[in-house]
Amino acid sequence: MLQMDFITLFPDMISALLGESIIARGAKRGHLCVRTHQIRDFTQNKQKQVDDYPYGGGQGMVMMADPLFRCHEYVRETHGPGHTILLSPQGRVFRQSRAKELAEIPHLIFVCGRYEGVDERFIEACVDEEISLGDFVMTGGEIAACAVADATARLIPGVLAEEASFEDESHWSGLLEYPQYTRPEVWNGLSVPQVLLSGNHAGIREWRREQSEKRTREKRPDMLG
Ligand SMILES: C[S@@+](CC[C@H](N)C(=O)[O-])C[C@H]1O[C@@H](n2cnc3c(N)ncnc32)[C@H](O)[C@@H]1O
């Protein structure tokens, strides 16, 4: 069972992305637990203000440390200490290898930034790791948090309907997956490669391995070092 808590100003975004399909079914079957926490509920001012101007001047607003800290404390006290991840364009870029490692941790706490980011003192006090989705800047951390959560959650045993062969999937072993085909056998004059219809399992395995290497060379030569 993987527990995932999301600290966010937009809980509905998390529910919309993780409340459907495979992840929702994984939660229903008891393999996953997804909880969202509204940061505004942990403010101590009437306006429920969560951001303020940056010291030293500059554009935009910064998320205040205190509501984030209170929300984080609530999660830890109520659901136990977890591994706290801040989604940030300054973090280490997320990869399948990190998803595998995160799937071994029973409780993940995702902190979703907004505005110009988060008061550094909260990061120093509470964050174990910063993860980036890539070298670009989004308006908030919710999409990145859901991407990390989704990639991690599907590795939890029982979440996928069939015992999936993760080993064949792109990025598992440093290669991209081979091409896939489904019915019909001929579509728009294009046939499925003959070997896949042959029933020769060793031949199919060999063809897929060659195709994986070929397409990794063509599409992502950087992965081959
Ligand atoms: C507009 S961004 C803040 C960027 C910040 N001013 C900087 O330059 O590093 C607002 C929030 O979106 C999220 N975010 C933006 N880009 C991201 C990325 N590439 N990966 C993960 N989270 C990202 C973070 O949570 C961030 O706090």
PDBQT file of the ligand as one rigid body, heavy atoms in Angstrom, charges set to zero:
ROOT
HETATM    1  C1  LIG A 301       6.032  29.561 -11.831  1.00  0.00    +0.000 C 
HETATM    2  S1  LIG A 301       6.712  28.215 -10.924  1.00  0.00    +0.000 S 
HETATM    3  C2  LIG A 301       7.961  29.010  -9.967  1.00  0.00    +0.000 C 
HETATM    4  C3  LIG A 301       9.299  29.007 -10.634  1.00  0.00    +0.000 C 
HETATM    5  C4  LIG A 301      10.370  29.687  -9.795  1.00  0.00    +0.000 C 
HETATM    6  N1  LIG A 301      10.159  31.099  -9.746  1.00  0.00    +0.000 N 
HETATM    7  C5  LIG A 301      11.746  29.415 -10.393  1.00  0.00    +0.000 C 
HETATM    8  O1  LIG A 301      12.161  30.162 -11.270  1.00  0.00    +0.000 OA
HETATM    9  O2  LIG A 301      12.388  28.405 -10.032  1.00  0.00    +0.000 OA
HETATM   10  C6  LIG A 301       5.477  27.827  -9.756  1.00  0.00    +0.000 C 
HETATM   11  C7  LIG A 301       5.481  26.399  -9.257  1.00  0.00    +0.000 C 
HETATM   12  O3  LIG A 301       5.218  25.522 -10.335  1.00  0.00    +0.000 OA
HETATM   13  C8  LIG A 301       5.847  24.277 -10.100  1.00  0.00    +0.000 C 
HETATM   14  N2  LIG A 301       6.677  23.958 -11.280  1.00  0.00    +0.000 N 
HETATM   15  C9  LIG A 301       6.935  24.767 -12.316  1.00  0.00    +0.000 A 
HETATM   16  N3  LIG A 301       7.700  24.177 -13.235  1.00  0.00    +0.000 NA
HETATM   17  C10 LIG A 301       7.941  22.939 -12.777  1.00  0.00    +0.000 A 
HETATM   18  C11 LIG A 301       8.695  21.834 -13.277  1.00  0.00    +0.000 A 
HETATM   19  N4  LIG A 301       9.368  21.895 -14.421  1.00  0.00    +0.000 N 
HETATM   20  N5  LIG A 301       8.719  20.702 -12.546  1.00  0.00    +0.000 NA
HETATM   21  C12 LIG A 301       8.057  20.615 -11.365  1.00  0.00    +0.000 A 
HETATM   22  N6  LIG A 301       7.338  21.640 -10.850  1.00  0.00    +0.000 NA
HETATM   23  C13 LIG A 301       7.283  22.788 -11.535  1.00  0.00    +0.000 A 
HETATM   24  C14 LIG A 301       6.648  24.412  -8.817  1.00  0.00    +0.000 C 
HETATM   25  O4  LIG A 301       5.934  23.803  -7.761  1.00  0.00    +0.000 OA
HETATM   26  C15 LIG A 301       6.772  25.902  -8.640  1.00  0.00    +0.000 C 
HETATM   27  O5  LIG A 301       6.894  26.275  -7.292  1.00  0.00    +0.000 OA
ENDROOT
TORSDOF 0
